[in-house]
Amino acid sequence: MLLDLTTVIAPDYPALIWARQQDNAHIALGHVGTHLDVYECRHIPLEAFRCPGGLADVRHTDEAGLADVDLDAIPARAFVLFRTGRIERHAYGEPAYFHDHPQLAPELIDALLARRIRFIGIDGPGIRRHAEHEQVDRHCERHGVHVIENLCGLGDLMPGKPFTVFTFWQDDPQRTGLPCRVIAEQDVII
């Protein structure tokens, strides 16, 4: 079963209209919808487009910590998806979607980096809030991990069943956010 985890943005979507009106619209457009942040590391290995997946359901907390994730269940070079439920409760682009969104605790982020994963994905606007957002994205990049934000459909993945994540992006040396498409493949036995 293939699942598209990409948040679809219509051409008349307010966030797109806003981005087009910015002084540097090209850069702003890279941060609308599902995207991969790239502030420091321009090279993402080609083999990273396909990764084993890991799913952490952290809907019960506003800040996911070490106790909320089974780190031993995360495979090497994984794409770890965090289901916070944010995009299920608030539509992408609504003010409530961005305001005080769930986040990951710094010690959890560091533990994920130590496991040498490839991607951290979240169904919200970032893995940390406010001024820490870009700072932690850069920290992850320095450890070879990229953050992908604004995912959707994580509730369609079957917990406890292995899956593979395919991530497609097109590099653009001028942008700090690369729009991307994220697809999960999970075998379903009926």
C-alpha positions in Angstrom: 0.0 0.0 0.0 1.3 3.4 -1.0 0.5 6.4 1.2 1.2 10.0 0.2 2.2 11.9 3.3 2.6 15.2 1.4 0.4 18.2 2.4 -1.3 19.3 -0.8 -1.5 23.1 -1.3 -4.0 24.6 -3.8 -2.7 27.4 -6.1 -5.0 29.9 -4.3 -3.9 28.9 -0.8 -3.3 31.9 1.5 0.2 30.8 2.4 1.2 30.7 -1.3 -0.3 34.1 -1.9 1.6 35.4 1.1 4.9 33.8 -0.1 4.5 35.2 -3.6 4.3 38.7 -2.1 7.5 38.5 -0.1 10.6 40.5 -1.1 12.3 37.1 -1.7 9.4 35.1 -2.9 11.6 32.3 -4.3 13.0 31.5 -0.8 9.6 32.0 0.9 7.9 29.5 -1.5 10.3 26.8 -0.4 8.9 26.8 3.1 5.2 26.4 2.1 3.6 23.0 2.6 5.7 19.8 3.0 9.3 20.8 2.7 12.8 19.9 3.7 14.9 22.6 5.5 18.4 23.1 4.1 20.3 25.9 5.8 23.8 24.5 5.9 24.1 21.1 4.2 23.5 21.3 0.4 24.4 17.7 -0.3 21.8 15.0 0.6 23.0 11.5 -0.6 21.0 10.1 -3.4 20.4 6.9 -1.5 18.6 8.9 1.2 15.5 9.1 -1.1 14.6 5.6 0.2 14.7 4.9 3.9 13.3 2.4 6.4 10.6 4.2 8.3 10.0 4.6 12.0 6.7 5.9 13.5 6.4 7.6 16.9 2.8 8.4 18.0 3.3 11.3 20.4 -0.2 12.8 20.3 -0.5 12.6 24.1 2.2 15.3 24.8 3.2 18.8 23.8 6.9 18.0 24.0 8.0 14.5 23.1 10.9 13.2 25.2 13.0 10.1 25.4 10.3 8.2 27.3 7.9 8.7 24.4 9.9 6.9 21.8 11.3 3.4 21.5 14.8 4.3 20.2 15.7 0.6 19.9 13.0 0.1 17.3 14.4 2.7 15.0 16.5 1.2 12.2 19.7 2.7 11.0 19.5 5.4 8.3 15.7 5.7 9.1 13.2 8.4 8.3 11.5 8.8 11.7 8.0 10.2 11.6 6.4 12.0 14.5 2.7 11.9 14.7 1.7 14.8 16.9 -1.8 15.1 15.6 -1.3 18.8 14.9 -2.4 18.6 11.3 -5.4 16.4 12.2 -6.6 19.0 14.8 -5.8 22.2 12.8 -5.7 22.5 9.1 -2.3 23.5 7.6 -2.1 27.3 7.4 -4.6 28.1 10.2 -3.1 30.4 12.9 -3.8 27.6 15.5 -1.7 25.2 13.4 1.4 27.3 14.0 0.7 28.7 17.5 2.5 26.7 20.3 2.7 23.5 18.2 4.0 20.3 19.7 7.7 19.9 19.7 10.5 17.4 20.4 12.7 17.7 23.5 16.3 18.6 22.9 17.5 15.3 24.5 15.3 13.3 22.1 16.6 15.2 19.1 20.2 14.5 20.2 19.4 10.8 20.8 18.0 10.5 17.3 21.1 12.2 15.9 23.3 9.7 17.7 21.4 6.9 16.0 22.5 8.3 12.7 19.1 8.5 11.1 18.5 10.4 7.8 15.3 12.3 8.3 13.1 13.6 11.1 9.5 14.2 9.8 6.7 15.8 11.7 3.0 16.6 11.0 3.5 20.1 12.3 5.5 23.3 11.4 8.7 22.2 13.1 10.5 20.1 15.7 11.1 23.1 17.9 9.3 26.4 18.3 10.1 30.0 17.5 13.8 31.1 17.6 14.9 27.5 18.3 13.3 26.3 15.0 16.0 27.2 12.6 18.7 26.7 15.2 17.8 23.0 15.7 17.3 22.4 12.0 20.9 23.6 11.5 22.1 21.4 14.4 20.4 18.4 12.8 22.0 19.2 9.4 25.5 19.3 10.9 24.8 15.7 12.0 23.7 14.6 8.5 20.0 14.7 9.4 17.3 16.8 7.7 14.0 17.9 9.0 10.8 17.6 6.9 7.8 19.5 8.1 4.1 19.7 7.5 3.5 16.0 6.8 0.0 14.6 6.8 -1.7 11.1 6.8 0.5 9.6 9.5 -2.6 8.1 11.0 -3.0 5.9 7.9 0.2 4.0 8.7 -0.3 0.7 10.6 1.6 0.9 13.9 4.1 -1.9 14.5 4.3 -2.8 10.8 7.5 -2.1 8.9 7.4 0.5 6.1 9.7 2.3 3.7 9.7 6.1 3.1 10.5 7.6 -0.3 11.4 11.3 -0.3 11.7 13.3 -3.5 13.1 16.8 -3.6 14.8 19.0 -6.1 17.9 20.8 -5.0 17.9 24.6 -5.4 21.0 26.3 -4.1 19.1 29.6 -3.5 16.4 28.1 -1.2 16.6 27.2 2.5 13.4 25.1 2.1 12.9 22.5 -0.6 9.4 21.5 -1.4 9.2 17.7 -1.4 7.0 14.8 -1.8 7.0 12.0 0.8 5.5 8.6 0.2 5.3 5.6 2.5 5.0 2.0 1.3 3.7 -0.5 3.8 2.6 -4.1 3.2 -0.8 -4.8 4.4 -1.8 -8.4 5.1 -5.6 -8.9 5.2 
